[in-house]
Protein backbone atom coordinates (compact mmCIF):
# COMPACT_ATOMS: atom_id res chain seq x y z
CA UNK A 1 0.00 0.00 0.00
CA UNK A 2 1.49 3.39 -0.96
CA UNK A 3 1.63 4.79 2.58
CA UNK A 4 4.38 7.27 1.81
CA UNK A 5 3.30 8.24 -1.70
CA UNK A 6 2.44 11.92 -1.95
CA UNK A 7 -0.67 13.12 -3.74
CA UNK A 8 -1.22 16.23 -5.89
CA UNK A 9 -3.09 19.04 -4.19
CA UNK A 10 -5.76 18.98 -6.89
CA UNK A 11 -6.59 15.36 -6.07
CA UNK A 12 -6.73 16.12 -2.34
CA UNK A 13 -9.01 19.07 -3.03
CA UNK A 14 -11.29 16.93 -5.19
CA UNK A 15 -11.65 14.22 -2.55
CA UNK A 16 -12.39 16.51 0.38
CA UNK A 17 -14.70 18.83 -1.53
CA UNK A 18 -16.73 15.74 -2.38
CA UNK A 19 -16.70 14.48 1.20
CA UNK A 20 -17.58 17.91 2.56
CA UNK A 21 -20.58 18.08 0.23
CA UNK A 22 -22.08 14.67 1.06
CA UNK A 23 -20.92 14.02 4.65
CA UNK A 24 -24.25 14.13 6.46
CA UNK A 25 -24.72 12.52 9.86
CA UNK A 26 -22.02 13.90 12.15
CA UNK A 27 -18.44 12.81 12.97
CA UNK A 28 -19.14 9.05 13.02
CA UNK A 29 -20.49 9.22 9.46
CA UNK A 30 -17.64 11.47 8.35
CA UNK A 31 -15.07 8.96 9.63
CA UNK A 32 -16.92 6.14 7.87
CA UNK A 33 -16.89 8.01 4.57
CA UNK A 34 -13.19 8.88 4.90
CA UNK A 35 -12.42 5.23 5.59
CA UNK A 36 -14.28 4.23 2.43
CA UNK A 37 -12.74 6.96 0.25
CA UNK A 38 -9.17 7.06 1.60
CA UNK A 39 -8.53 3.43 2.61
CA UNK A 40 -10.79 1.32 0.41
CA UNK A 41 -11.16 3.27 -2.79
CA UNK A 42 -7.89 5.18 -3.13
CA UNK A 43 -5.61 3.20 -0.79
CA UNK A 44 -3.80 6.31 0.34
CA UNK A 45 -3.07 4.74 3.72
CA UNK A 46 -3.75 1.61 5.73
CA UNK A 47 -6.72 1.27 8.05
CA UNK A 48 -4.27 1.00 10.96
CA UNK A 49 -2.80 4.39 10.06
CA UNK A 50 -6.26 5.94 9.78
CA UNK A 51 -7.11 4.56 13.22
CA UNK A 52 -3.93 6.05 14.70
CA UNK A 53 -4.77 9.47 13.27
CA UNK A 54 -8.35 9.16 14.55
CA UNK A 55 -7.11 8.21 18.01
CA UNK A 56 -4.87 11.28 18.18
CA UNK A 57 -7.70 13.61 17.07
CA UNK A 58 -9.71 12.43 20.08
CA UNK A 59 -7.01 13.72 22.42
CA UNK A 60 -6.93 17.30 21.17
CA UNK A 61 -9.74 19.89 21.22
CA UNK A 62 -11.76 20.67 18.12
CA UNK A 63 -13.94 18.79 15.61
CA UNK A 64 -12.56 15.25 15.28
CA UNK A 65 -13.61 14.48 11.71
CA UNK A 66 -12.27 17.82 10.43
CA UNK A 67 -8.98 17.17 12.20
CA UNK A 68 -8.85 13.70 10.66
CA UNK A 69 -9.23 15.31 7.21
CA UNK A 70 -6.45 17.76 8.08
CA UNK A 71 -4.20 14.89 9.24
CA UNK A 72 -4.78 13.00 5.99
CA UNK A 73 -3.95 16.10 3.95
CA UNK A 74 -0.72 16.59 5.91
CA UNK A 75 0.26 12.93 5.43
CA UNK A 76 -0.31 13.12 1.67
CA UNK A 77 1.08 16.58 0.80
CA UNK A 78 2.68 18.23 3.81
CA UNK A 79 1.54 21.58 5.16
CA UNK A 80 -0.03 22.56 1.82
CA UNK A 81 -2.09 19.37 1.87
CA UNK A 82 -3.08 20.13 5.45
CA UNK A 83 -4.53 23.47 4.42
CA UNK A 84 -6.19 22.15 1.25
CA UNK A 85 -7.80 19.07 2.84
CA UNK A 86 -9.16 20.93 5.86
CA UNK A 87 -10.38 23.93 3.88
CA UNK A 88 -12.06 21.82 1.20
CA UNK A 89 -13.81 19.65 3.80
CA UNK A 90 -15.11 22.75 5.60
CA UNK A 91 -15.98 24.92 2.57
CA UNK A 92 -19.14 23.17 1.22
CA UNK A 93 -20.84 23.22 4.62
CA UNK A 94 -19.69 26.78 5.26
CA UNK A 95 -21.13 27.94 1.91
CA UNK A 96 -24.47 26.20 2.50
CA UNK A 97 -24.76 27.49 6.07
CA UNK A 98 -23.85 31.01 4.92
CA UNK A 99 -26.65 30.97 2.34
CA UNK A 100 -29.12 29.65 4.92
CA UNK A 101 -28.06 32.38 7.34
CA UNK A 102 -28.84 35.04 4.70
CA UNK A 103 -32.28 33.45 4.14
CA UNK A 104 -32.82 33.19 7.89
CA UNK A 105 -32.13 36.88 8.43
CA UNK A 106 -34.45 37.76 5.56
CA UNK A 107 -37.36 35.43 6.44
CA UNK A 108 -36.70 34.90 10.19
CA UNK A 109 -37.05 31.12 10.15
CA UNK A 110 -35.12 27.95 9.34
CA UNK A 111 -35.94 26.47 5.91
CA UNK A 112 -37.52 23.02 6.25
CA UNK A 113 -35.40 20.04 5.23
CA UNK A 114 -37.28 17.21 6.92
CA UNK A 115 -37.54 15.28 3.65
CA UNK A 116 -33.77 15.42 3.22
CA UNK A 117 -32.94 14.01 6.64
CA UNK A 118 -35.76 11.44 6.54
CA UNK A 119 -34.14 9.57 3.65
CA UNK A 120 -30.47 10.32 4.30
CA UNK A 121 -30.19 9.38 8.00
CA UNK A 122 -30.93 5.65 7.51
CA UNK A 123 -28.33 5.52 4.71
CA UNK A 124 -25.77 7.24 6.93
CA UNK A 125 -26.40 4.67 9.69
CA UNK A 126 -25.65 1.84 7.25
CA UNK A 127 -22.40 3.57 6.24
CA UNK A 128 -21.40 3.93 9.90
CA UNK A 129 -22.19 0.27 10.66
CA UNK A 130 -19.88 -0.86 7.87
CA UNK A 131 -17.10 1.43 9.09
CA UNK A 132 -17.48 0.16 12.67
CA UNK A 133 -17.16 -3.40 11.41
CA UNK A 134 -14.05 -2.72 9.32
CA UNK A 135 -12.32 -0.44 11.81
CA UNK A 136 -13.28 -2.68 14.73
CA UNK A 137 -11.55 -5.70 13.19
CA UNK A 138 -8.32 -3.69 13.10
CA UNK A 139 -8.67 -1.88 16.43
CA UNK A 140 -9.70 -4.83 18.62
CA UNK A 141 -6.42 -6.67 18.33
CA UNK A 142 -6.64 -8.75 21.50
CA UNK A 143 -8.62 -9.29 24.69
CA UNK A 144 -7.51 -6.04 26.47
CA UNK A 145 -8.42 -3.81 23.51
CA UNK A 146 -11.73 -5.63 22.99
CA UNK A 147 -12.65 -5.21 26.65
CA UNK A 148 -11.56 -1.57 26.44
CA UNK A 149 -13.87 -0.92 23.50
CA UNK A 150 -16.81 -2.51 25.32
CA UNK A 151 -16.10 -0.52 28.49
CA UNK A 152 -15.89 2.70 26.45
CA UNK A 153 -19.38 2.03 25.05
CA UNK A 154 -20.71 1.32 28.56
CA UNK A 155 -19.07 4.52 29.82
CA UNK A 156 -20.71 6.47 27.01
CA UNK A 157 -24.19 5.27 28.03
CA UNK A 158 -23.51 6.13 31.67
CA UNK A 159 -22.70 9.70 30.65
CA UNK A 160 -18.94 9.53 31.16
CA UNK A 161 -16.71 12.32 29.89
CA UNK A 162 -15.36 11.34 26.46
CA UNK A 163 -11.78 12.48 27.09
CA UNK A 164 -11.64 10.69 30.45
CA UNK A 165 -12.96 7.49 28.85
CA UNK A 166 -10.29 7.67 26.15
CA UNK A 167 -7.52 8.26 28.68
CA UNK A 168 -8.68 5.57 31.12
CA UNK A 169 -9.01 2.90 28.43
CA UNK A 170 -5.72 3.93 26.81
CA UNK A 171 -3.86 3.85 30.11
CA UNK A 172 -5.57 0.59 31.10
CA UNK A 173 -4.42 -1.19 27.93
CA UNK A 174 -0.94 0.32 28.25
CA UNK A 175 -0.53 -0.74 31.89
CA UNK A 176 -1.88 -4.24 31.29
CA UNK A 177 0.22 -5.01 28.23
CA UNK A 178 3.47 -3.53 29.56
CA UNK A 179 3.11 -4.79 33.11
CA UNK A 180 2.53 -8.31 31.78
CA UNK A 181 5.77 -8.05 29.80
CA UNK A 182 7.70 -6.19 32.52
CA UNK A 183 8.42 -3.36 30.14
CA UNK A 184 6.51 -0.55 31.80
CA UNK A 185 8.06 2.69 30.62
CA UNK A 186 5.45 5.16 31.86
CA UNK A 187 4.92 6.91 28.55
CA UNK A 188 1.74 8.99 28.63
CA UNK A 189 0.00 10.96 25.91
CA UNK A 190 -2.09 13.66 27.56
CA UNK A 191 -4.76 15.70 25.82
CA UNK A 192 -3.75 19.14 24.71
CA UNK A 193 -5.26 21.88 26.80
CA UNK A 194 -5.57 24.34 23.95
CA UNK A 195 -2.43 26.32 23.29
CA UNK A 196 -4.39 29.22 21.88
CA UNK A 197 -6.99 29.54 24.65
CA UNK A 198 -8.00 33.12 25.35
CA UNK A 199 -9.46 32.80 28.85
CA UNK A 200 -8.97 36.36 29.97
CA UNK A 201 -10.28 38.19 26.92
CA UNK A 202 -13.08 40.61 27.75
CA UNK A 203 -15.58 40.57 24.92
CA UNK A 204 -18.53 42.28 26.60
CA UNK A 205 -18.48 45.14 24.09
CA UNK A 206 -19.56 45.50 20.47
CA UNK A 207 -19.19 42.30 18.37
CA UNK A 208 -16.61 43.50 15.86
CA UNK A 209 -14.87 41.16 13.44
CA UNK A 210 -11.84 40.88 15.74
CA UNK A 211 -13.94 40.20 18.84
CA UNK A 212 -15.97 37.54 17.05
CA UNK A 213 -12.74 35.93 15.84
CA UNK A 214 -11.32 35.87 19.38
CA UNK A 215 -14.55 34.48 20.86
CA UNK A 216 -14.61 31.55 18.44
CA UNK A 217 -10.84 31.07 18.65
CA UNK A 218 -11.31 30.46 22.38
CA UNK A 219 -14.07 27.92 21.73
CA UNK A 220 -12.09 26.11 19.05
CA UNK A 221 -9.08 25.91 21.37
CA UNK A 222 -10.93 24.45 24.36
CA UNK A 223 -13.87 22.45 23.10
CA UNK A 224 -13.96 18.68 23.46
CA UNK A 225 -17.04 16.55 22.82
CA UNK A 226 -18.63 17.72 19.57
CA UNK A 227 -21.83 19.52 18.67
CA UNK A 228 -23.80 19.28 21.90
CA UNK A 229 -20.84 20.59 23.89
CA UNK A 230 -20.56 23.37 21.31
CA UNK A 231 -24.15 24.31 22.13
CA UNK A 232 -23.24 24.67 25.82
CA UNK A 233 -20.20 26.84 25.03
CA UNK A 234 -22.16 29.14 22.72
CA UNK A 235 -25.03 29.44 25.17
CA UNK A 236 -22.75 30.47 28.00
CA UNK A 237 -20.50 32.83 26.06
CA UNK A 238 -22.54 34.36 23.25
CA UNK A 239 -26.00 34.32 24.81
CA UNK A 240 -25.39 34.81 28.53
CA UNK A 241 -22.06 36.61 28.77
CA UNK A 242 -21.85 38.70 25.60
CA UNK A 243 -25.59 38.85 24.76
CA UNK A 244 -24.83 38.79 21.06
CA UNK A 245 -27.86 36.61 20.20
CA UNK A 246 -30.85 34.91 21.83
CA UNK A 247 -31.24 31.28 22.92
CA UNK A 248 -33.83 30.79 20.16
CA UNK A 249 -31.39 32.03 17.52
CA UNK A 250 -28.71 29.73 18.95
CA UNK A 251 -30.98 26.67 18.72
CA UNK A 252 -31.81 27.57 15.13
CA UNK A 253 -28.08 27.84 14.41
CA UNK A 254 -27.41 24.37 15.87
CA UNK A 255 -30.33 22.97 13.85
CA UNK A 256 -28.82 24.39 10.65
CA UNK A 257 -25.47 22.80 11.54
CA UNK A 258 -27.14 19.40 11.89
CA UNK A 259 -29.19 19.74 8.69
CA UNK A 260 -26.20 20.45 6.49
CA UNK A 261 -23.30 18.16 5.48
CA UNK A 262 -19.80 18.52 6.84
CA UNK A 263 -18.65 19.57 10.31
CA UNK A 264 -21.31 20.85 12.72
CA UNK A 265 -18.79 23.51 13.77
CA UNK A 266 -19.88 25.48 10.70
CA UNK A 267 -22.65 26.57 13.05
CA UNK A 268 -20.10 29.31 13.73
CA UNK A 269 -20.66 30.64 10.20
CA UNK A 270 -24.39 30.99 10.88
CA UNK A 271 -23.88 32.65 14.27
CA UNK A 272 -21.21 34.99 12.91
CA UNK A 273 -23.53 36.15 10.13
CA UNK A 274 -26.37 36.78 12.57
CA UNK A 275 -24.10 38.87 14.76
CA UNK A 276 -22.12 40.87 12.20
CA UNK A 277 -23.05 39.93 8.63
CA UNK A 278 -20.49 38.66 6.13
CA UNK A 279 -17.48 39.80 8.16
CA UNK A 280 -18.87 38.03 11.20
CA UNK A 281 -19.40 34.80 9.22
CA UNK A 282 -15.79 34.80 8.03
CA UNK A 283 -14.35 35.78 11.42
CA UNK A 284 -16.29 33.14 13.34
CA UNK A 285 -15.47 30.35 10.88
CA UNK A 286 -11.75 31.11 10.76
CA UNK A 287 -11.63 31.51 14.54
CA UNK A 288 -13.26 28.19 15.44
CA UNK A 289 -11.31 26.07 12.92
CA UNK A 290 -7.86 27.72 13.12
CA UNK A 291 -6.80 25.85 16.31
CA UNK A 292 -7.49 22.50 14.61
CA UNK A 293 -5.08 23.31 11.77
CA UNK A 294 -2.37 24.45 14.19
CA UNK A 295 -2.80 21.53 16.60
CA UNK A 296 -2.65 18.94 13.82
CA UNK A 297 0.49 20.63 12.47
CA UNK A 298 2.07 20.25 15.93
CA UNK A 299 0.82 16.75 16.71
CA UNK A 300 1.12 14.87 13.40
CA UNK A 301 4.92 14.44 13.43
CA UNK A 302 4.59 12.59 16.76
CA UNK A 303 2.12 9.95 15.53
CA UNK A 304 4.79 7.59 14.18
CA UNK A 305 7.00 8.13 17.24
CA UNK A 306 4.06 7.18 19.45
CA UNK A 307 3.42 4.03 17.41
CA UNK A 308 7.11 3.02 17.54
CA UNK A 309 7.24 3.25 21.35
CA UNK A 310 6.07 0.06 23.10
CA UNK A 311 4.26 1.86 25.91
CA UNK A 312 2.86 4.69 23.83
CA UNK A 313 1.80 2.26 21.08
CA UNK A 314 -0.26 0.16 23.49
CA UNK A 315 -1.75 3.38 24.87
CA UNK A 316 -2.75 4.41 21.35
CA UNK A 317 -4.25 0.94 20.78
CA UNK A 318 -6.44 1.57 23.81
CA UNK A 319 -7.42 5.03 22.62
CA UNK A 320 -8.30 3.67 19.17
CA UNK A 321 -10.61 0.96 20.50
CA UNK A 322 -12.15 3.42 22.97
CA UNK A 323 -12.81 5.82 20.08
CA UNK A 324 -14.73 3.08 18.28
CA UNK A 325 -16.58 2.22 21.49
CA UNK A 326 -17.75 5.83 21.72
CA UNK A 327 -18.61 5.75 18.01
CA UNK A 328 -20.76 2.66 18.64
CA UNK A 329 -22.63 4.49 21.39
CA UNK A 330 -23.28 7.46 19.11
CA UNK A 331 -24.50 5.07 16.40
CA UNK A 332 -27.06 3.55 18.76
CA UNK A 333 -28.41 7.02 19.56
CA UNK A 334 -28.57 7.84 15.84
CA UNK A 335 -30.51 4.64 15.16
CA UNK A 336 -33.07 5.53 17.83
CA UNK A 337 -33.60 9.00 16.38
CA UNK A 338 -33.43 8.09 12.68
CA UNK A 339 -35.25 4.76 12.36
CA UNK A 340 -38.70 6.11 13.17
CA UNK A 341 -41.02 3.93 11.09
CA UNK A 342 -41.14 0.79 8.94
CA UNK A 343 -39.86 2.55 5.82
CA UNK A 344 -36.74 3.94 7.50
CA UNK A 345 -36.13 0.52 9.10
CA UNK A 346 -36.35 -1.19 5.70
CA UNK A 347 -34.14 1.49 4.13
CA UNK A 348 -31.50 0.99 6.85
CA UNK A 349 -31.50 -2.81 6.45
CA UNK A 350 -31.46 -2.75 2.63
CA UNK A 351 -28.69 -0.13 2.50
CA UNK A 352 -26.61 -2.11 5.02
CA UNK A 353 -26.94 -5.25 2.88
CA UNK A 354 -26.00 -3.32 -0.28
CA UNK A 355 -22.93 -1.78 1.38
CA UNK A 356 -21.64 -5.08 2.75
CA UNK A 357 -22.33 -7.12 -0.39
CA UNK A 358 -21.53 -4.69 -3.20
CA UNK A 359 -18.95 -1.99 -3.88
CA UNK A 360 -21.30 1.00 -4.11
CA UNK A 361 -20.09 4.59 -3.80
CA UNK A 362 -21.51 6.09 -0.61
CA UNK A 363 -22.22 9.38 -2.41
CA UNK A 364 -24.81 7.67 -4.62
CA UNK A 365 -26.43 6.05 -1.60
CA UNK A 366 -26.69 9.39 0.20
CA UNK A 367 -28.19 11.06 -2.87
CA UNK A 368 -30.59 8.15 -3.34
CA UNK A 369 -31.71 8.39 0.27
CA UNK A 370 -32.35 12.11 -0.10
CA UNK A 371 -34.37 11.53 -3.27
CA UNK A 372 -36.44 8.81 -1.60
CA UNK A 373 -37.09 11.12 1.34
CA UNK A 374 -38.26 13.85 -1.03
CA UNK A 375 -40.67 11.47 -2.78
CA UNK A 376 -42.12 10.08 0.46
CA UNK A 377 -42.48 13.41 2.28
CA UNK A 378 -44.11 15.12 -0.70
CA UNK A 379 -46.77 12.47 -1.36
N, C-alpha and C positions, 0 to 999 in steps of 0.2 A: 504493500500500500504506500503511495507516495506521500508519506508523512511530512517530509521536509521540502517537497516541491512547492515553489512559490506560484502564486496565481496572479494574472493581470488584474489591475484595479477595475477594469471594465467588467470583467467576469464577476468579481466580488460585488460590484454595484448591482449588477443584474440579479444576482441571487438574492441579495438582501432587500432590494426594492420589491421583488416578488413576494418574499416572506412577509415584509412589512405590510403589504397590501392584502394578504389573505389570512394573516395570523390572528384569527378570532379565538376567543376562549381563555385568555389569560396565560400566565407564564408556563403552566404545565403543557398547554397546547403548543406554545411557541417552541419549547424544548423538543417536543415530539416532531414538529415540522422541521426543525434544524437537524435532528437526527436523521430523518428521512432524506433531506436534501443534501446534507454535507457528508454523512457517513455512507448511506446506502447508494444514493444516486450518483454522486460525484466522487466519492471516496477520497475526499480531501484529508481525512484523518481517521484514525481508528475509533471505535466506540469507547475504548478504554480512555483515550485521550480526551474525547468529548466529556466523559464522566469526570475526569480530573478537573477540567476547566469549569464544569458545572459545580463541582464541590467547592472550588475556590470562590466562585461568585456568591455562594451562600454565606461566606464568612466576611464579606465586605458589604457596606451599606449600598443601597441603590437597587434598581430593578434588575432582577437576576437574568431574565431572558435577554434583555438589552446588553448586559455585561457579557453574556455568553457570545452574542453576536460580535461584540467588540473584541473579545479574546480570539475568536476565529479569524477575524480580519487581521489581527496582529500576527497570528501564527502564519498566515498565508501571504502577507505582504508588508510586514513591519508596521511602522507607525502610520504610514499612509493608508495601509489596509485597515488599521484600527479606526481611523477617522471615517473612511469610506463605508465600511460595514456598519458601524454604529449609526452614522448619519442616514444611510439609505434605509435601515430598519426603522428608524424613527420617523423619517420624512412623510411616508404615506399617511400614517395616523395623524401626524401633526397637521398636514394639509386638510384632511377631512374634518378634524376637530375644529380647525380655524374657520372653515366654511360654516360649520354648524354653529359656531359661536356668533358669527355675523348674522345668521338667520335667527338665532335665539334673541339677540339684542333687538332685531327688527320686529319679531313677532311675539317675543316674550314667552315662548314655550319651547319644549324639546320636541323636534320632529319624531313622529312615531316610526319605529322600526321593528315592531313586534314580529312581523312576518319574516324578517331577516333572521332574527335570533331563533325563532321557532324551528326553522329547518336546519340552521347551521350548527346549533349546539349539540344535537345528537351525533352529527358527523364528527365534530371536534372530540367528543367523548371517545368515539371509536379510534380516532388517531392517537389519543393519549393512551388508551389501553394497549395498543400495539407498541408504543414507545416504552411503556412500563415493562412489558414483557421482554423486549429486546435489551433494554438497559439493565433490567433486573438480572438477567442471565449473566451479564458481565460484572455487575456490582456485587452480587451475593456470591462471593467466591468460596466461602466456607461457612461453618456453623456460626462463628462469632459475628460475621457480617450479616448473615441471614437473621440472626436473633436481633441484631442492632436495627435492621430495617423494620422488623415487626414492632420492636419497642418504640421506634420513632413514630410509627403510625398510631400506636396506642397513646403516646404522649400528645400527638396532635389532637386526638379526640377528647383528651382530658384538658385541653386548653393550654398545654405547655408552651412556653416561649420558644419560637423556632430556632433562634441562635443557641439557646441553652441546650435544646435537644441535639442539635448538630455537634456541639462541643462535647456533651456527655457521651454520646454514642462514639464519636471519634476517639476520645480519650479512652473509653472502655475497650474498644477494639485494640488500640495501641498498647494499653497496659497488659491486656490478656495475652496478645501474641508475643510481646517482647519479654514479659515476665516468664512465660512458658519456655522461652528459648534462652533465658538469662542474658538477654542483650538489651536491657532497658537503658535507654540513653537519655530519656527525659526531654525529647524534642517536642515542643508544643507550637501549634499554629494558632494564634489568637486572632479574633476578629478585629479588623481595623476600626478605630473609633471615629474615623472621619477627620482626615487631616485638614480639611478646609472648613470645619465647623465654625460658624459665626455666632457664638452663644451670647455675646455681649452687645450685639448690634441693636440699637434703638431705632425701630422702624414705625414709631407711632405717629409719624407725620405723613405728608402727602405721598401717595404711591407713585413715585416717579419711576422711570425705567431702571435706574440704578438700584433703588430701594426694592423694587420687585425682583430684580436679579439677585440681590443679596438674600432676600427672604427665601427664595426657592433654592439658592445655593446651600443655605443652611439645611433645608429639608433633604436635599439630595445627598448631603454629606453625612446625615445622621440616621436616615430612615432604613430600618430593617422591617421585613414582614409584608411588603406588597401593598395592594390597593386599599385594603381596609384600614391598615395602619396609616396610609397616606391621608385617608379621610380624617382620622383623629388629629394628625398634625395640622392639616389645613383648617380644621374647625377651631383648634386652640389658637393658632397664630393669626390667620387671616380674618376669621369671624370674630373671635373674642378679644384678642389683643389689639389687632390693628384696625378692626372694623372696616375692612375693605369691601366685604360683601356679606350677604345674609346666609343663614343656614340653608334656606330653600335654594338659593343660587348654587351653593356648594353641592347639595345633593343632586341638582340637575347636572352639574359639572362631572360628578362621579358617574352618573348614569351615562353621559355621553362617552366617557372614557371606556365604559364597559360595552357600549354598543358598537364601538368602532374597532377595527383590527389594530394589531400592534400593541406596544406597551401602554398600560393604563396610566402611566406617568404623564402621557400627553394631556391628561386632565389639566396640567399646568398651562398648556396653550389656551384652553378654554377660559380658565380663571384669569390669566393674564390679559386676555382680550376684554373680559368683562370689566376689569379694573382700569385698564389704561389703553384700550384699543390695540392697534397693530404693534406698537412699540412694546406694550405690555405682554402680548403673546410671544414675541421673540425673546424678550428678557426672561420671562418665566421659564420658557422651554430650554433655553441655553443654561440658565441657572440650575435647574433640577437635574439635567443630564451631564453637565460638565464634570462633576466629581466622579461619575462612573468611568469616563474616558481616562481621567488622570489616575484613578486607583488601579484600573486594569493595566495601564502603562507601567505602574510601579510593581504590580504583583506578578504579572505574566512571566517575567524572567525567572521567578522562583519556583514555578510549577514543576519543572523537570528536576530541580534540586531537591524539592520535597519528595518527589517520587523515587529518587535515587537513594534517599536516606531510609534505612530500615524502619526506624521509629516513626518518622514523619510520613512514610509511605503507608504504614498500617493505620495511622491516624486519618490519612486522606481516604483510605478504603472505608473506614467507619463513617466519615462525613458523606461519602458518595452514597452509601446504602441508606443513611439517614435521610439524605435529600430525596431519594426515591420513596422512602417511607412517608415523608411529608407529602410528596406528590401523589401518592396513593390516597392519602386522606383527603386532599383537595379534590381528587377525582370522584370520590364517593359523594362529596357535597355537591359537585357539579351534576352528578347523575340524579340526585334527589331533586335538584331545581330545574333540570332540563328535560328529563323523561317524565312528562306530565300527563300523557294519555297513551292510548294503544298505538297511535300512529308514530309518535316519537319513540316508543319502545321498539316497534318494528324497524324503524329507520336506523336506530342504534345497532340492533342485532344484525340487520342486513349489511350495513356499512362495515361493521366489525368483521363479518365473514369475508366481504370483498377485499378488505385491506390485508387480512391474513392469507388469503388464498390467491390473490392476484396482485400484480405490480401495477397499481393504479396511482397516478399522480394525485396527491392530496388536494392540490388546487382545484382540480375538476370536481372532486367530492364536495369541497366546501361550496363551490359555485352551484353544484347540483342541489345541495341541501337548501341553499338560499332560494333557488328557483322553486323547489317544492313547497317551501314555506310560503312564498308569494302566492302560488296557486291555491293552496289550502286556505290561507287567511283571507283571500279575496273571493271566495266562493261560498 
